[in-house]
């Protein structure tokens, strides 16, 4: 489970760092690089509204990252969260970056984020597979079979608890 533990920790720290970077104190100084030719007056309604709106995105990233750090303590129990993070990286990450490029936003920074999200996805898939294989070899059975909880049991907190077959009565 070491790979999954470290994946949760590293990606969690990345999400916390990115979240902090979207808070107004960090976002305001770089607004011109993020949105070239921003035509709202500094301190005006559009400028402040944009910064205020990005607070929610930043806080969301911080919460996701903090949860990943917490989940790293029992990574197999939170294995389904890997799928959520992968989905968020694909949609909120790569798809959004492609959209931003198509809209004329800076190519270089968006390509860097596409690479980052791709790395999160690939390493997440590899770490989850390694954790599943390790769990299966520890229990001597495949995930989801009678006697092992599989992903559903792991998600509900029953990792390691025996699962019995339904009775015939």
Buried (B, 14 or more C-beta within 10 A) or exposed (E): BEBBBBBBBBBBBBBBEBBBBBBBEBBBEEBEEBBEEBEBEEEEEEBBEBBEEBBEBBBBBBEBBBBBBEBBEBBBBBBEBBBEBBEBBBEBBBEBBEEBBEEEBBEEBBEEBBEBBBBBBEBBBEBBEBBBEBBBEEBEBEBEEEEBBBBEBBBEEBBBEEBEEEEEE
